[in-house]
């Protein structure tokens, strides 16, 4: 598929896809006319890259992780780094849950604890 199709299928801009290529996170073949072409598997790869970026991982960390996703093999050093990233994400989740709970308390107080205004715990 061409770059525009990949962008449309993933909701990622063409500019971001080019950046992923520059960072060696994504590979494209070139047609005889010089246009980028991607395999169908690029859709899942781009979605994974987006998830990892969204979780705060750096492009360097993502680059080191991607071969492990493909092969299932992880070095002890990388395993330690990935475990640290997972723990960091768990901390972010805990913070977000605490923030949501505080917002729920404010919403319930403002709604005077009406059942329609308070989310279920």
C-alpha positions in Angstrom: 0.0 0.0 0.0 1.1 3.5 -0.6 1.9 6.1 2.1 -1.5 7.8 1.8 -3.3 4.6 2.2 -1.3 3.7 5.3 -2.0 7.1 6.8 -5.7 6.7 6.1 -5.8 3.1 7.5 -4.0 4.1 10.7 -5.1 7.7 11.3 -1.5 8.8 11.4 -0.3 11.7 9.2 2.0 11.1 6.2 4.5 13.4 8.0 4.5 11.1 11.0 5.0 8.0 8.8 8.0 9.7 7.2 9.4 10.4 10.7 9.0 6.8 11.7 11.0 5.9 8.6 13.7 8.4 9.5 13.9 6.8 13.0 14.1 3.3 11.4 10.8 2.3 13.1 9.1 1.6 9.8 10.5 0.4 6.5 9.1 1.1 3.0 10.0 -0.4 -0.3 10.3 2.0 -3.3 8.4 1.5 -6.5 10.0 2.0 -9.9 8.7 5.5 -9.8 10.2 6.1 -6.3 7.0 6.0 -4.3 6.9 4.4 -0.9 5.0 1.1 -0.6 4.3 -0.8 2.6 3.1 -4.3 3.3 -0.2 -4.8 5.0 1.6 -5.7 8.2 2.7 -2.0 8.4 -0.8 -1.1 9.7 -0.3 -3.2 12.9 3.3 -1.9 13.3 2.2 1.8 13.0 -0.6 1.2 15.6 2.0 -0.4 17.9 4.4 2.5 17.4 1.5 4.9 18.2 0.6 3.0 21.4 4.2 3.0 22.6 4.7 6.7 21.8 1.4 7.4 23.6 2.7 5.6 26.6 5.7 7.8 26.7 8.4 5.5 25.3 11.2 7.2 23.3 11.9 6.3 19.6 15.2 4.7 20.8 13.3 2.4 23.2 10.7 1.6 20.6 13.4 0.8 18.1 15.0 -1.6 20.5 11.7 -3.2 21.3 10.3 -3.8 17.8 12.6 -6.8 16.9 11.5 -8.5 20.1 7.9 -8.1 19.0 8.7 -9.8 15.7 11.0 -12.6 17.1 9.7 -13.0 20.7 13.3 -13.0 21.9 14.4 -10.5 24.6 17.9 -9.9 25.9 18.3 -9.6 29.7 19.3 -5.9 29.3 16.3 -5.1 27.2 14.0 -7.1 29.6 15.2 -4.8 32.4 14.5 -1.7 30.4 11.1 -2.9 29.4 10.2 -3.8 32.9 11.2 -0.3 34.0 9.0 1.2 31.3 6.1 -1.0 32.3 6.5 0.0 35.9 6.6 3.7 34.9 3.3 3.2 32.9 1.7 1.5 35.9 2.6 4.5 37.9 1.0 6.8 35.3 -2.1 4.6 35.4 -2.3 4.9 39.2 -2.0 8.7 38.9 -4.7 8.8 36.3 -7.0 6.7 38.4 -6.5 8.9 41.4 -7.1 12.0 39.3 -10.3 10.4 37.9 -11.5 9.5 41.4 -10.9 13.1 42.6 -12.9 14.4 39.6 -15.7 12.0 40.4 -15.8 13.3 43.9 -16.1 16.9 42.7 -18.8 15.9 40.1 -20.8 14.1 42.8 -20.5 17.0 45.2 -21.6 19.5 42.6 -24.5 17.3 41.6 -25.4 16.9 45.2 -24.9 13.1 44.9 -27.7 12.6 42.5 -27.5 9.1 41.1 -27.4 10.3 37.5 -24.5 12.6 38.3 -22.3 10.1 40.1 -20.3 7.5 38.3 -20.5 4.0 39.8 -17.5 3.1 41.9 
